[in-house]
Amino acid sequence: MTPPPAAGDAAPVVLITGCSSGFGRLAAARFARAGYRVFASMRRPDAETGASLRAEAEREGWTLTTPAL
């Protein structure tokens, strides 16, 4: 995966579903690590799995949001 050319609000955006576990969570982390702005959706973003993904994003400096859909 080639890193995107821009950062912050100008960074490419990706929406990934099923991010509470498995491939969805791995994909969210990989895109965020590569510099993408990630919207990581899941059934219950307020549950522990959403909180742990947001905590990881904050620790790593990723631009990642877990919106309520």
SULLIN-V992195 format. One line per field, one symbol per residue. ss: DSSP state (H for helix, E for strand, C for the rest). Layout:
ss = ???
//
This chain:
ss = CCCCCCCHHHCCEEEECCCCCHHHHHHHHHHHHCCCEEEECCCCCCCHHHHHHHHHHHHHCCCEECCCC
//
